Amino acid sequence: MKTTTLACALALGLATSASAYAATQSVDSCIAAIQKQKRGKFIKLEKLNVAGKPFYEFEIKDDKGVEWEFMCDANSGKITETEREVVNADDEAFKKKAKITEKEAIDIVLKAHPGTVEEVEYEIEENGDASYEIDIVNDKGVETKVEVNAADGKIIEVSIEAWEIGEEADEKR
């Protein structure tokens, strides 16, 4: 796994071998922490900036076909958030918590972060709450992920994507 991670780090053009090695260690720590929580096939890795701090967002698919997202602190290698993705807003766990529609969530996001909607995901948070994760690309090509609480429409989290490896086959939009 370390060779693959290092190859990815170098392919992304990290400035020095020391920074590539540090990134490798951090990604490997994240992977080990994720595998303690959930086994599955890794399908996507994104590096994000959340409130000025670097994070990795890993997406995996478990043996039942369920997709999971793990936010991992890029400095410490510790998992900070785990979410389960659901196929759509009609999922029972999502529907029973959601009070706002996808369109209302998108309107909230576009008001705060103008751009083009690239993807909408439906997620169940660790505490059971439902949320929309809406990816917006602005006129400069910068992708922003905005998570909106599906019960009250409040923006939970905003992150800027630095880079992405992999892609979900069924990206929604």
Stockholm file with secondary structure:
# STOCKHOLM 1.0

chainA/1-173         MKTTTLACALALGLATSASAYAATQSVDSCIAAIQKQKRGKFIKLEKLNVAGKPFYEFEIKDDKGVEWEFMCDANSGKITETEREVVNADDEAFKKKAKITEKEAIDIVLKAHPGTVEEVEYEIEENGDASYEIDIVNDKGVETKVEVNAADGKIIEVSIEAWEIGEEADEKR
#=GR chainA/1-173 SS CHHHHHHHHHHTTCSSHHHHHHHHHHHHHHHHHHHHHCCCEEEEEEEEEETTEEEEEEEEECTTSCEEEEEEETTTCCEEEEEEEESSTTSHHHHTTCCSCHHHHHHHHHHHSCSEEEEEEEEECTTSCEEEEEEEECTTSCEEEEEEETTTCCEEEEEEEEEEECCCTTCCC
#=GC SS_cons         CHHHHHHHHHHTTCSSHHHHHHHHHHHHHHHHHHHHHCCCEEEEEEEEEETTEEEEEEEEECTTSCEEEEEEETTTCCEEEEEEEESSTTSHHHHTTCCSCHHHHHHHHHHHSCSEEEEEEEEECTTSCEEEEEEEECTTSCEEEEEEETTTCCEEEEEEEEEEECCCTTCCC
//
